[in-house]
Amino acid sequence: MTIAIRPATPNDVPTILRFIRELAAYEREPDAVEATEPMLQAALFGPEPAAEALIAERAAESIGFALFFHTFSTWTGRRGLWLEDLYVTPDARGAGAGAALLRQLASIAIDRDCPRLEWTVLDWNTPAIEFYRAKGALPQDEWTTQRVTGTALRMLAGR
């Protein structure tokens, strides 16, 4: 069956939230999702969207999504694309939806003159790592992601 990739619409928000929750469960963080439908509606379709999403469909059924946004590199002097989430439902894996989503993201990056498409992957997620390597992705081992949240974020802000 053919996989179709299309931009998400406001009607896709409940499906996107469901996919986010399924992804969180897969990544062993089922209770970590704080996003709500109104939050996603504003972030994706509000007056100043923070991100964009693509939907993968097979036989008019949503089977996956990719959520992405722009970054900026001072080194290249151009913006790039950051892939925040890529998810395909378990029963649709291996059908080409993940590859189709990545291909569409790469096309968007080229169309927007973005020299980089980047993302992170959990170090234990061997199937995802192998999938990404097969698509030409290379690890950036010399870079370590840093994160400040919660109390540490408030302390850093002096609050």
C-alpha positions, 0 to 999 in steps of 0.5 A: 500500500502507498504511504502518503505524507501531508502537512498536519491540520488542526483536525490532526491534533488529537491524533498527534497527541495520541502519537506523542503519548504512544512514543513516550510509552515506547521511550519508557516515559509514559507519564512524562507527557504534559502536552494537551490538545489546546497546547498543541493547537496553539503551538502548531496552528496559533498566530505564531506557530512554534513547530510544524508536523507531518502526518503519514497515512496509509489507506486514509489512516494516520499511521505516523507523524514527524514534528519539527521546527527551525533552528539557527546555526551561527556557523552556517549563517542559516536556519536548519530543521530540528526533528523533535519526534518521529513516530510510526505506529507499531503495526505500520513499522517496516512499511516505509512510513518512517522513510517517507517522513524523513524524505519529506523532511529532507525535501523541506530542508532543501526547499528552505535552504537549510543545510542541516536536519538534526535530531537526537535518539536514545542510545538504547534505541537500536532499531531507530539508530540502525534505521537512521544510519541506513538513511545516512545519519551520522552521530555527533558524538563530540556534542552532548545535549545539555538540559536545564528544567524545573527548580534548576531552571528557576534557580538559573533565572534567579527566581 
